[in-house]
């Protein structure tokens, strides 16, 4: 499973999302929109953060810890 956080460098929610993924034991990569404009265009990114799983946007904005657990328990 390929998990990526797509966020701005100044996104205040990114660290929280990283922490939640770490707590769930989910490996991930962080892509900053400032450095990856192609990802922004491809996935119509307008807000921060976004969570991509296998190159598909699964969350736009900050998901709750419960939403994350439920999603990753299903996949």
N, C-alpha and C positions, 0 to 999 in steps of 0.2 A: 504494500500500500504506500503510495506516494502522497505525503501530506505537506502542504505549503501554506504558510501564513503570508498573505499579501497585504502590506500595510505601508503607510507613510512613515518616515523616520520619526516624525513628531507624534505619532499615534499614541495616546495615553492608554489605550486598551490592549495594545500589542503585548506588553509584558504580562498582563493578567492572562491573556490567552496562552502565551508560552508556558506560564506556570501551570495552568490547567492541563495542558497537553503533557507536560512533564509528569504531573501527578498521575495521569492515566497511563503513563509509560508509552506514549505515542511518539515515535521519532518524527521530526519535522524539520523543514528548512524555512527560513525567513527570506522573502523577496521584498525588497523595498521598491515601491512604485517609482521612486526617483531614479532607480538604477535599472528597472525592467519595464520600460514603457510599452513594450510589445504585449506583455501580460495584461496590462491595463486595457489595451485596445481589444485583445482577443476575448477577454472575459467581461467587457463593459464595466470595469471597476469604477465606481463613483464615490464610495465611502471606504472607511478604514476602521477595523481590519476586515479581511475576507479570508475564508478558509477554503482552500482547494484540496480535493482528494481525488487522486488519479486524474488530474487536469480538469476537474469539474467543480464549479463553485457550489459548496454545500451550505455555507453560511455567509451572509452579507451582514456585516456588523458583528457586534460582540454576542456570541451565544452564551447562554447560562451554563454553569457547570452541569446541571441536569441534562440540558439539551446535548451537550458534548458526550456525556456518558451514554445516553440513549442512542445517539448516532453511532458511536464506536462499538457499542454492544451488538448492533445490528449488522455491521460490516465485518 
